[in-house]
Amino acid sequence: MRMLSTPKKIPIVVAVFFAIAGTSILGHHSFSAEFDANKPVKITGTVTKIEWMNPHVWFYMDVKDDAGNVNNWGVDMGSPNGLMRTGCTRH
């Protein structure tokens, strides 16, 4: 059995790298895999914290449930740049 020389191995390694990297990029941030857009949830509460950073903005709210217990909800938003284009700011 003859071993491939180093120059012939490089294109194969590069091709495998891009095949693996491309697979993970295609599955990134699938909204429909995590949420049902036909079942929105309305929450009302007090914003306790905002994390305005890439890749996503997060804000946290204290929300009372039907029993009066306070739960802290984390809400994942879009990127800071995308939110600023729609008029949202960190303030």
N, C-alpha and C positions, 0 to 999 in steps of 0.2 A: 504494500500500500504506500503510495507516495503522498507526502505531506505538502500542503499548499505553501508556497513561499509567502513571506510577509506582505509584499505589495499586493498579492491577490486576495489576502485575507481582509485588508482594510475596507474595500467596498462592501464586502459581506457584513462586516461588523457594523458599518454605518447604516446599511439597509435594515438590519435587525433593530438597531437603535431607533430609527425613525418609525419603523412599524410598531414598536412597543410604545413609543412616545405618542404617536398619532392615535392609538387606541384609547389612551387615557384622556386625551384632549376631547375626543368625540363624546365621551360620557360625562363631561364636567357640567355641574350645575343644572341638572334636569329638574325643572319645576314640577312637571307632571309626575315624576317618579316619587316625589315627596309630598305633594299637596294635591288636593282635589279643588280645582278652580270653580267647580259648581257648588261647593259647600263653604262659602266664606264664613269667617268667624268675626263677630264684632266684640271688641273688648274696650272697656272704659276704665281708666285708672290714672295714676300719677306717674309721670316719667321720672325714674330714679337715676338713670345713667345713660349717657350716649357715648358710643365708641365710634368716632368718625375717622376711620382709617381704611386703607386698602387691605384686602380686596373687596370687603363689604362693610357697610355701616351696620352697626347693631345698636338698638336701643332697648332699654329694659323698663318695665312698668310694674307697679304694684297694683294688682287687680283683685277686687273682692269677688268671691264666688257666691253662689246662692245661699250658702250657710253662713256667710259673713267672714269667712277665713280669707286672709290676704295671701295671694300667691304672686311671685315675681315672674313675669313673662319676659322672655327674650325674643325680640323680633329682628329677623335678618332682612336687611334692605339691599339695594343695589350698591354699586360703587359710588364713592364720594363724587367723582367727576360726573357720572350719569345723573345723580340726584341734583347736583348744582345746575346742570343744564335744564332741569325741569323746574328750577326756582327754589329748591330746598337748600337750606344752609344748616350749619351745625348749631345755629342759634334758634 
